[in-house]
Amino acid sequence: MSGDLGAGDFDRLIEAARAAVESARSTPPAPAGAEYEAEGRDGLVRATAVLSADGVRLRSLDLNPRARRLESADLAALILRTVNEALDGVAGEARKGSAPDLATLSAELRDLQDFSADRFGAFAGTITDLLRQLERRIDG
């Protein structure tokens, strides 16, 4: 780009930067109440995790009566795996809903960077031209 860098160009540059930052900040949070249910080993253990205002919480843990036949270490491991699967599932849902579109934001910032480099290049060229003119007047 060439020519003078006007106040309108600065305004557009600042507005583009503000809009890019605002779009990242204003991404709506994941809705409270989202839940994920995990089932372990043929329904012996069921765990339901929920996203609440307090974060990710375990809403329920159900054990099928047949689970009593398992060794305590096996049952504990099954409960642990099932609960973690439920917690991971609802946390994943929360991340999906709350993450800004980083590809779009990155493209907007790249465009902003290109625009600002062009405009500041034009600004530097204008300053250089003015300095040359002043130098000629002083020398001439």
N, C-alpha and C positions, 0 to 999 in steps of 0.2 A: 504494500500500500504506500501511496505517496501523498504529499500535501500536508497541510497544517493539522496538528492534533488539537481539535477543539474541545470545549467543555462538554459538548454532547457525547464525544467519544469517551471521555473519562466517565461520564455518567453511565453510559452503556456498559463499560468495562466493570465498573463497581456493581451495577445492577446484576450483571451476569454472574459475578462472583457470589453476591448475596443469594441469588436464586439457587445456585449450585449447592451452597452450604445449607440453605433452608430445606431443599429437597431431601438432603440426607438426614436432617434433624427432624423433619416432620413426618417421617414414615410412621403410620399408625401402629401401635403396639398390637401384638396378637390378642385376640379376644379372650378375656377371662372365661373360664368354664370349658375350654377345650379339654378333651380327655382322651386317654389312650388306654386300651385294655390289652393285657398280655396274658397268654395262657401257656402253662407249662405242662409238659408230659401228659398228653391225653386228657387234659382238663383236671389233673390232680390239684393244680394250684392256679388261681386266677388273681391277677392284681390289676387294679385300675388306678391310674395316676391322673391328676387334674391340674390344670393351670389356674391358679387363683391369684388374688391380689397379693398374697404373701409369697408367691412363687410356685414352683412345682411341688405338689404334695401327693402322697399316697392316699387315695380316697377309700379304697377297700382292698382287703386281702381275704380271699375265700379258699378254704381247703376242703377238698372232696373227702368224705369219710374214708375212702380207699387209701388216702395219703398216709393214714396211720400205720399202714403195713410197711412203709419204707423205714429203713434205718434212719436214725436221727441225723446223722451227718449227710446222708443223701437228701433227706427232706429239707434240711437247712440250705444245702447247695441249690436245690430246685427253687426254693422260695427266693433266695438271693438272686438267681438268674432271672426269674420271672418279674420280680419287683424292679430290678435294674432295667429290664427290657421295657417295662411300662413307663418308668421315669424317663428313659432315653427317648421313647416314642413321643411323649407329650412335650419334652424339651425340644425335640426336632420340629414338631408342629409350631411351637412358639417361635423358633428361629425363622421358619419359613415366612411367617406373617409379619415379622418385625424387621427383617433385614432390608436396607435400602437397595435399590437396583444399582449395584456397584459398576456394572458395565456402562450404563447410561450416565451415571455421575462421572465416571472416568472420561467418557467421550466429551461431555460438556466441559470438563476442566481442561482437556486437551485443546478443544476449540478456543476456550478462553485464553489459554497460554499462547496459542498461535496468533490470536487476535492482538493480544497485548504485545507480543514480540514485534509484530508488524507495525503497530501504532508507535511503539517506543522507538523502533528503527526510524520511522518517519520523523518523529520528534527530534531524535539525535541528528538526522540529516538536516533538518530545518535549523537547529542550533549551529551546526557546522557551517551552513551557508551564511547565517547571520554573522558569525565570527569572521568569516572570510571577507564579507562586505565591510565590516568594521575595520578590519586590518587594512583593506585597500584604502579606505577613507583616511585612516590615520597615516598611512605611508604615502598617500597620494596627494 
